[in-house]
C-alpha cells in the first residue's frame, strides 16, 4: 500500500496555488462579452432584424475565440503536467459533464419554444443524438477544450514546433475554407493552434505582460483594425494565412488591451465577468433564443437606431440573467459542478 501511494503521488502531483493576474480575467471577460454580443447579433439577424453592426461579426471572428482559447491555454499549462487520470478528474470531467448537461437543457428549452424558433441547427432530438460527434453550435467550446487538453497531453513531450506546426497547418486550412465540414468542427480545427501556442509560451506572456503600456495596445489595435478593414474590403479573407495571421495579431491586441483595462477601476466589471465565463457561456443563449422566437412570432417593426442598440441591450440582459442563474444555483451540486460535489462560489 505504501508503494502504491508513492506511485499515485508521482502520477498526480499537487499543484501549488498561484496568484492569478487581473489582466487574465480581463482578457477572458473581453472574450465572453464578444461571444455574447456575437450570439445576440446572430439571433436577431435570424429573426429578421436588420442589425447595422452585423457586418462586424465576421470581422471579429479573428478576435473572439483565438483570444478565448489562448487564455484557456495560459491557465491550463500547469494542468497538462499532470498524469492523464488527474487531468481528467481535475479539468476534463467537469467540462464534459457540463457540455452534455447544458446541451440537453438547451435542446429541451428549444423544444418548448414555438415552432418558429430561430435556432439554425437541426431538430433538438437530432442535436441530442449527435452531441458526442458533432459539437453543439452554442456550446462547442466546452466540447473542444477536453479534446484540446487531450491532444496537448499526448504531445507534451514532443518538440514544441511539431504540434504547433501541425495545428497551424490545420488552422490555416480551415480558416481559408480549404477544409470544410459545414459544422462546428470547422471552428474546432481553426482554434486548436491558439490553445497549444498558449501552453508553450503562456509563461513568457505572463512575465512580459506587466511591461505593456497604453501605446503598445493603441499601436497594435490600429494595425489590427487597419488590416481587418483592408482584408474584408479587398475580399482576400480566404487566401491562406490571412485570417490565421490576423488571429495571431488579435491575440496580441487582446492581451495588451486586457493589461491596460485591468489597471483601470472602470473596467473591474470586465475582470469579474472573466471569472464567470463558464456560467455565462452555458446560460446566455437561453434568453437570446427566447427573444428571437418572440420576434419571429410577432414580426415587429424595429427602427434602425433601436436595431443598432438592440444587440448590446440583449447581450447585457443575457449576461445579467446568466449571472443571476449562477448566483441562484451555484451551490446546487450538478448544475455548475459535477454531481455530488458542492457548488463553488
RODO-2510 file (C-alpha; in nm, 4 decimals, decimal comma):
residues 345
     n   res          X          Y          Z
     1     x     0,0000     0,0000     0,0000
     2     x     0,2844     0,2362     0,0781
     3     x     0,4391     0,1712    -0,2637
     4     x     0,1081     0,2330    -0,4399
     5     x     0,0636     0,5608    -0,2512
     6     x     0,4085     0,6715    -0,3622
     7     x     0,3305     0,5916    -0,7269
     8     x    -0,0013     0,7759    -0,7038
     9     x     0,1770     1,0791    -0,5636
    10     x     0,4157     1,0746    -0,8590
    11     x     0,1369     1,0326    -1,1151
    12     x    -0,0821     1,3016    -0,9603
    13     x     0,1432     1,5852    -0,8421
    14     x    -0,0133     1,8517    -0,6284
    15     x    -0,0183     2,1883    -0,7998
    16     x     0,0738     2,4713    -0,5670
    17     x    -0,1670     2,7644    -0,5768
    18     x    -0,0533     3,0605    -0,7852
    19     x    -0,1547     3,4237    -0,7945
    20     x    -0,3822     3,4894    -1,0917
    21     x    -0,3107     3,8190    -1,2625
    22     x    -0,6076     4,0518    -1,3087
    23     x    -0,5373     4,1010    -1,6782
    24     x    -0,6013     3,7316    -1,7424
    25     x    -0,9558     3,7578    -1,6095
    26     x    -0,9999     4,0833    -1,8010
    27     x    -0,8945     3,9126    -2,1257
    28     x    -1,1409     3,6315    -2,0609
    29     x    -1,4069     3,8900    -1,9818
    30     x    -1,3457     4,0654    -2,3140
    31     x    -1,3759     3,7337    -2,4966
    32     x    -1,7000     3,6239    -2,3278
    33     x    -1,8634     3,9637    -2,3833
    34     x    -1,7790     3,9418    -2,7531
    35     x    -1,9214     3,5886    -2,7680
    36     x    -2,2491     3,7057    -2,6124
    37     x    -2,2698     4,0039    -2,8491
    38     x    -2,1988     3,7738    -3,1422
    39     x    -2,4866     3,5440    -3,0496
    40     x    -2,7195     3,8373    -2,9791
    41     x    -2,6488     3,9835    -3,3228
    42     x    -2,6728     3,6445    -3,4913
    43     x    -3,0098     3,5525    -3,3426
    44     x    -3,1530     3,8961    -3,4123
    45     x    -3,0476     3,8565    -3,7737
    46     x    -3,2051     3,5130    -3,7947
    47     x    -3,5232     3,6653    -3,6518
    48     x    -3,5310     3,9130    -3,9384
    49     x    -3,3946     4,2181    -3,7553
    50     x    -3,1612     4,4223    -3,9742
    51     x    -2,8808     4,4989    -3,7290
    52     x    -2,6460     4,7683    -3,8638
    53     x    -2,3494     4,6315    -3,6713
    54     x    -2,3951     4,2769    -3,8012
    55     x    -2,1227     4,3266    -4,0599
    56     x    -1,8657     4,3453    -3,7819
    57     x    -1,9401     3,9879    -3,6715
    58     x    -1,7357     3,8157    -3,9443
    59     x    -1,4507     4,0582    -3,8792
    60     x    -1,4435     3,9789    -3,5088
    61     x    -1,4189     3,6046    -3,5711
    62     x    -1,0417     3,6559    -3,5737
    63     x    -1,0594     3,8030    -3,2232
    64     x    -1,3179     3,6284    -3,0035
    65     x    -1,2254     3,2625    -2,9995
    66     x    -0,8489     3,2894    -3,0658
    67     x    -0,8249     3,5065    -2,7532
    68     x    -1,0603     3,2802    -2,5574
    69     x    -0,8666     2,9636    -2,6396
    70     x    -0,5306     3,1321    -2,5875
    71     x    -0,6293     3,2414    -2,2370
    72     x    -0,7613     2,8905    -2,1646
    73     x    -0,4199     2,7593    -2,2654
    74     x    -0,2416     3,0119    -2,0432
    75     x    -0,4448     2,8920    -1,7461
    76     x    -0,4210     2,5237    -1,8432
    77     x    -0,0457     2,4925    -1,8869
    78     x     0,0186     2,3519    -1,5411
    79     x    -0,2670     2,1034    -1,5646
    80     x    -0,1049     1,9376    -1,8685
    81     x     0,1905     1,8397    -1,6466
    82     x    -0,0384     1,6055    -1,4512
    83     x    -0,0943     1,2413    -1,5275
    84     x    -0,3912     1,1944    -1,7591
    85     x    -0,6109     1,0465    -1,4861
    86     x    -0,5514     1,3513    -1,2666
    87     x    -0,6009     1,5845    -1,5631
    88     x    -0,9313     1,4169    -1,6433
    89     x    -1,0518     1,4337    -1,2841
    90     x    -0,9481     1,7953    -1,2269
    91     x    -1,0369     1,9523    -1,5615
    92     x    -1,1927     1,7346    -1,8287
    93     x    -1,4660     1,5537    -1,6362
    94     x    -1,6383     1,8787    -1,5407
    95     x    -1,6190     2,0209    -1,8939
    96     x    -1,7598     1,7033    -2,0492
    97     x    -2,0373     1,6779    -1,7924
    98     x    -2,1390     2,0415    -1,8311
    99     x    -2,1352     2,0115    -2,2085
   100     x    -2,3745     1,7159    -2,2020
   101     x    -2,5966     1,8670    -1,9306
   102     x    -2,6351     2,2084    -2,0909
   103     x    -2,6821     2,0711    -2,4421
   104     x    -2,9689     1,8608    -2,3070
   105     x    -3,1174     2,1581    -2,1205
   106     x    -3,0832     2,3834    -2,4222
   107     x    -3,2471     2,1342    -2,6573
   108     x    -3,5330     2,0816    -2,4104
   109     x    -3,5745     2,4585    -2,3956
   110     x    -3,5819     2,4775    -2,7760
   111     x    -3,8438     2,2043    -2,7901
   112     x    -4,0665     2,4140    -2,5629
   113     x    -4,0373     2,7242    -2,7815
   114     x    -4,2899     2,7913    -3,0600
   115     x    -4,2252     2,6147    -3,3914
   116     x    -4,0979     2,9469    -3,5277
   117     x    -3,7791     2,9019    -3,3244
   118     x    -3,4781     3,0745    -3,4788
   119     x    -3,2254     2,8095    -3,3836
   120     x    -3,0383     2,7380    -3,7110
   121     x    -2,9491     2,3816    -3,6196
   122     x    -3,1479     2,0645    -3,6970
   123     x    -3,4171     1,9428    -3,4578
   124     x    -3,3485     1,9292    -3,0830
   125     x    -3,3735     1,5495    -3,0904
   126     x    -3,1077     1,5288    -3,3624
   127     x    -2,8783     1,7566    -3,1649
   128     x    -2,9115     1,5319    -2,8609
   129     x    -2,8390     1,2186    -3,0652
   130     x    -2,5291     1,3739    -3,2253
   131     x    -2,3923     1,5752    -2,9322
   132     x    -2,0944     1,3400    -2,8952
   133     x    -1,9859     1,3519    -3,2601
   134     x    -2,0920     1,6994    -3,3803
   135     x    -2,0063     1,9801    -3,1369
   136     x    -2,3142     2,1801    -3,0438
   137     x    -2,3428     2,5180    -3,2180
   138     x    -2,3800     2,7151    -2,8944
   139     x    -2,1706     2,5053    -2,6556
   140     x    -1,8919     2,3698    -2,8759
   141     x    -1,6240     2,5450    -2,6674
   142     x    -1,6959     2,3005    -2,3821
   143     x    -1,6588     2,0140    -2,6305
   144     x    -1,3345     2,1446    -2,7785
   145     x    -1,1451     2,2106    -2,4547
   146     x    -1,1272     1,8466    -2,3343
   147     x    -1,0205     1,7456    -2,6849
   148     x    -0,7538     2,0154    -2,6917
   149     x    -0,6279     1,9202    -2,3462
   150     x    -0,6020     1,5575    -2,4550
   151     x    -0,4080     1,6464    -2,7701
   152     x    -0,1797     1,8707    -2,5646
   153     x    -0,1203     1,5953    -2,3093
   154     x    -0,0423     1,3371    -2,5775
   155     x     0,2087     1,5695    -2,7448
   156     x     0,3568     1,7329    -2,4356
   157     x     0,6907     1,5513    -2,4738
   158     x     0,7231     1,6398    -2,8427
   159     x     0,9476     1,9217    -2,9602
   160     x     0,7272     2,2314    -2,9440
   161     x     0,7467     2,3066    -3,3157
   162     x     0,5931     1,9751    -3,4244
   163     x     0,2437     2,0008    -3,2651
   164     x     0,2381     2,3758    -3,3312
   165     x     0,3255     2,3287    -3,6976
   166     x     0,0648     2,0552    -3,7429
   167     x    -0,2047     2,2531    -3,5612
   168     x    -0,1043     2,5655    -3,7544
   169     x    -0,1488     2,3883    -4,0875
   170     x    -0,4914     2,2627    -3,9803
   171     x    -0,5873     2,6131    -3,8658
   172     x    -0,4792     2,7703    -4,1951
   173     x    -0,6688     2,5124    -4,3997
   174     x    -0,9914     2,5624    -4,2036
   175     x    -0,9540     2,9419    -4,1891
   176     x    -0,9124     2,9625    -4,5657
   177     x    -1,2058     2,7279    -4,6314
   178     x    -0,9818     2,4660    -4,7943
   179     x    -1,1047     2,2181    -4,5350
   180     x    -1,4767     2,2351    -4,4567
   181     x    -1,7181     2,0103    -4,2703
   182     x    -2,0124     2,2550    -4,2633
   183     x    -2,0280     2,2050    -3,8863
   184     x    -1,8614     2,3326    -3,5724
   185     x    -1,5701     2,1006    -3,6446
   186     x    -1,4523     2,3841    -3,8713
   187     x    -1,4177     2,6139    -3,5676
   188     x    -1,2590     2,3391    -3,3620
   189     x    -0,9923     2,2829    -3,6243
   190     x    -0,9365     2,6553    -3,6635
   191     x    -0,8550     2,7289    -3,2997
   192     x    -0,6534     2,4309    -3,1706
   193     x    -0,3312     2,6124    -3,2602
   194     x    -0,4008     2,9032    -3,0249
   195     x    -0,4572     2,6740    -2,7278
   196     x    -0,1374     2,4793    -2,7952
   197     x     0,0576     2,8006    -2,8522
   198     x    -0,0514     2,9359    -2,5146
   199     x     0,0609     2,6182    -2,3412
   200     x     0,4086     2,6687    -2,4830
   201     x     0,4523     3,0466    -2,4471
   202     x     0,1998     3,1358    -2,1773
   203     x     0,4678     3,1661    -1,9104
   204     x     0,6636     3,4139    -2,1199
   205     x     0,3482     3,6153    -2,1902
   206     x     0,2735     3,6369    -1,8180
   207     x     0,6246     3,7625    -1,7479
   208     x     0,6096     4,0243    -2,0239
   209     x     0,2546     4,1466    -1,9581
   210     x     0,3418     4,3882    -1,6719
   211     x     0,5649     4,5831    -1,9112
   212     x     0,2839     4,6601    -2,1577
   213     x     0,1970     5,0297    -2,1897
   214     x    -0,1049     5,2028    -2,3366
   215     x     0,0741     5,2934    -2,6565
   216     x     0,1544     4,9253    -2,7206
   217     x    -0,2170     4,8469    -2,7110
   218     x    -0,3016     5,1528    -2,9229
   219     x    -0,0444     5,0718    -3,1905
   220     x    -0,1425     4,7061    -3,2103
   221     x    -0,5109     4,7992    -3,2210
   222     x    -0,4651     5,0473    -3,5052
   223     x    -0,2662     4,7961    -3,7102
   224     x    -0,5211     4,5210    -3,6449
   225     x    -0,8226     4,7362    -3,7349
   226     x    -0,6489     4,8627    -4,0475
   227     x    -0,5648     4,5122    -4,1645
   228     x    -0,9159     4,3914    -4,0831
   229     x    -1,0674     4,6688    -4,2925
   230     x    -0,8285     4,6006    -4,5791
   231     x    -0,8901     4,2265    -4,5660
   232     x    -1,2676     4,2412    -4,5843
   233     x    -1,2811     4,5369    -4,8243
   234     x    -1,0477     4,3687    -5,0722
   235     x    -1,2027     4,0230    -5,0441
   236     x    -0,8751     3,8455    -4,9610
   237     x    -1,0004     3,6780    -4,6433
   238     x    -0,9979     3,3286    -4,7982
   239     x    -0,6340     3,3486    -4,9042
   240     x    -0,4346     3,1054    -4,6869
   241     x    -0,2597     3,2640    -4,3862
   242     x    -0,4676     3,5847    -4,3977
   243     x    -0,7220     3,5052    -4,1246
   244     x    -0,4647     3,2967    -3,9404
   245     x    -0,2245     3,5915    -3,9291
   246     x    -0,4995     3,8316    -3,8254
   247     x    -0,5958     3,5947    -3,5435
   248     x    -0,2392     3,5900    -3,4125
   249     x    -0,2336     3,9682    -3,4177
   250     x    -0,5743     3,9778    -3,2481
   251     x    -0,4447     3,7705    -2,9569
   252     x    -0,1651     4,0231    -2,9050
   253     x    -0,4176     4,3077    -2,9242
   254     x    -0,6496     4,1352    -2,6762
   255     x    -0,3711     4,0730    -2,4265
   256     x    -0,2376     4,4291    -2,4498
   257     x    -0,5884     4,5729    -2,4179
   258     x    -0,6647     4,3483    -2,1205
   259     x    -0,3489     4,4537    -1,9400
   260     x    -0,4339     4,8231    -1,9816
   261     x    -0,8008     4,7754    -1,8868
   262     x    -0,7064     4,5738    -1,5770
   263     x    -0,5258     4,8800    -1,4418
   264     x    -0,8423     5,0915    -1,4590
   265     x    -1,1113     5,0665    -1,1924
   266     x    -1,3800     5,1414    -1,4509
   267     x    -1,3204     4,8029    -1,6174
   268     x    -1,3288     4,5967    -1,2982
   269     x    -1,6614     4,4510    -1,4101
   270     x    -1,4945     4,3045    -1,7199
   271     x    -1,2464     4,1201    -1,4994
   272     x    -1,5341     3,9981    -1,2841
   273     x    -1,7085     3,8576    -1,5909
   274     x    -1,3830     3,6832    -1,6747
   275     x    -1,4128     3,4857    -1,3504
   276     x    -1,7615     3,3700    -1,4508
   277     x    -1,7064     3,2639    -1,8109
   278     x    -1,8382     2,9112    -1,7601
   279     x    -2,1879     3,0018    -1,6338
   280     x    -2,2064     3,2942    -1,8766
   281     x    -2,1207     3,0655    -2,1655
   282     x    -2,3634     2,7943    -2,0570
   283     x    -2,6667     3,0139    -1,9835
   284     x    -2,6536     3,3228    -2,2049
   285     x    -2,8113     3,1641    -2,5143
   286     x    -3,1394     3,0811    -2,3371
   287     x    -3,2775     3,4375    -2,3160
   288     x    -3,1446     3,5158    -2,6634
   289     x    -3,3262     3,2176    -2,8114
   290     x    -3,6459     3,3136    -2,6306
   291     x    -3,6341     3,6740    -2,7536
   292     x    -3,5572     3,5571    -3,1049
   293     x    -3,8551     3,3228    -3,1042
   294     x    -4,0828     3,6041    -2,9839
   295     x    -3,9561     3,8354    -3,2585
   296     x    -4,0205     3,5713    -3,5236
   297     x    -4,3726     3,5145    -3,3923
   298     x    -4,4646     3,8838    -3,3654
   299     x    -4,2584     4,0317    -3,6541
   300     x    -4,2440     4,3815    -3,5009
   301     x    -4,1047     4,6769    -3,6931
   302     x    -3,7818     4,7878    -3,5276
   303     x    -3,6366     5,1253    -3,6354
   304     x    -3,2713     5,1305    -3,7386
   305     x    -3,1450     5,3215    -3,4278
   306     x    -3,3164     5,0723    -3,1974
   307     x    -3,1893     4,7785    -3,4049
   308     x    -2,8339     4,9107    -3,3716
   309     x    -2,8628     4,9241    -2,9916
   310     x    -3,0598     4,6012    -2,9538
   311     x    -2,7617     4,3560    -2,9554
   312     x    -2,5959     4,5499    -2,6724
   313     x    -2,9201     4,5662    -2,4718
   314     x    -2,9985     4,1974    -2,5249
   315     x    -2,6380     4,0996    -2,4620
   316     x    -2,6321     4,2890    -2,1324
   317     x    -2,9645     4,1324    -2,0338
   318     x    -2,8392     3,7840    -2,1226
   319     x    -2,5265     3,8388    -1,9127
   320     x    -2,7330     3,9652    -1,6186
   321     x    -2,9686     3,6669    -1,6410
   322     x    -2,6785     3,4220    -1,6626
   323     x    -2,5144     3,5780    -1,3566
   324     x    -2,8466     3,5621    -1,1732
   325     x    -2,8948     3,1948    -1,2579
   326     x    -2,5416     3,1215    -1,1430
   327     x    -2,5899     3,3099    -0,8173
   328     x    -2,9154     3,1239    -0,7534
   329     x    -2,7905     2,7747    -0,8420
   330     x    -2,4148     2,7852    -0,7863
   331     x    -2,4383     2,5925    -0,4587
   332     x    -2,6537     2,3166    -0,6100
   333     x    -2,4352     2,0162    -0,6963
   334     x    -2,4601     1,9057    -1,0564
   335     x    -2,5644     2,2405    -1,2061
   336     x    -2,2280     2,4111    -1,2491
   337     x    -2,0248     2,1374    -1,0807
   338     x    -2,0069     1,7605    -1,1043
   339     x    -2,2923     1,5750    -0,9294
   340     x    -2,2114     1,5012    -0,5683
   341     x    -1,9674     1,7887    -0,5421
   342     x    -2,0700     2,1083    -0,3625
   343     x    -2,1153     2,4233    -0,5661
   344     x    -1,8322     2,6729    -0,5533
   345     x    -1,8589     3,0445    -0,5187
***
